[in-house]
Amino acid sequence: MTQARQKFAKALALILPGIFLLGFNIGTGSVTAMAKAGATYGMSLLWTIVASCFTTYFLINLYGKYTLKTGETALQAFRKHIHPAVGIFFIVALTAGVSGSVIGVMGIVADICFEWSKTVIEGGIHPVYFASFFIALVYYIFWDGSTQFFQRALAVIVAIMAASFLLNFFIMMPPPIDILKGMIPNLPEVPADQGNGPFLVIASMVGTTVFSGLFIIRTTLVKEAGWTIVDLKKQRNDAIISVSLMFIISAAIMAAAAGTLFAEGLGMTEASQMITLLEPLAGKFATAVFAVGIIAAGVSSQFPNVLMLPWLLCDYNQTERKMTLAKYRIMVLVISLLGLVVPIFDARPVFVMIISQAFNSIILPVTVASILYLTNRKDLMGEHKNGLGANIFLIAVLIFSIFTSIMGIKGVMQLITG
């Protein structure tokens, strides 16, 4: 029994970095983007998830390979080989982005719980109670201070999220032929009652999947795992597991919305609408399962969100990542409490999420350009320097990231100016 446990623990340790990234990546922003795409366009944009996941895998692998070869994390490399200002830019921009995400994510989770509670208790339970509970839960797990403990706690929550969305997929899945057709790149027609085309939806789907913070933190996890260039295959396998699960969960969310809301000709603008719209179509059980999935997605993304600033500071300053220090506990508490903004002040979570996603879209071009420069330096990468194919793909991603950045900035400006 002891040997079996040791084998399981060893196997789990190999995939924990990937599970951590999955929890980071699949949050309420991803759920909203995928569900909206499914509700509006059915499965016709499934190819976008494939392309996004492939791009994410490529960048995870490239950033990971850089750390395997040089022993430097991303922020250390930016500071040393490009300019200290680049590292500071990432710290400021990512912190601003995740702070907005903490506000928006907890607002959406609390709103989902409130809507769901209405099906059980007349009038429901006020969102502030749900937000307070989940903030306290995440902070309690953080208090332990151990990265391995974070990862294991996150693995449990991610497992709940994955099981919920997969179960929903089998309950509410659209016809298999629609799923297969969705793998073929196309631009669906705009519904008659909507002015926006699919480009904005595609940009939001890509923005929630190809997240810069994912690649920065990835290098920290690789270094902390003690992997070197001889572990290149292990690092690739871990990335494959993470991105494969990312695709399966994202596709399952899209399919659940496509098989119900799209099939009935119903649209969707917010994740909380799924609760009220799904119940008459799929029943209370399916609605409850979907709600559990969204809640798990929100909580799982809060772990890395609240840890982002102290981890980045430790990385940049090359100091021990000791989260039990008072200064880090205060930082995490302040960022965690931002989750009460929406429930207390009745702020608009969608507006806040859009602002935070705009920050993310601005960061992505710099992220791609930085790794393009670093991995083409022979003095750093040696024989593992980028080949022609890798450079062509990176340049294509850079061009697309600039395009999505422009769209994100325009969208925020339109939102601010009304």
PyMOL commands that set and color helices and strands:
alter all, ss='L'
color gray80, all
select helices_A, chain A and resi 2-25+28-41+46-70+74-82+84-117+127-143+147-172+176-181+198-209+212-224+229-262+273-317+326-345+349-374+378-384+388-417
alter helices_A, ss='H'
color red, helices_A
deselect
rebuild
show_as cartoon
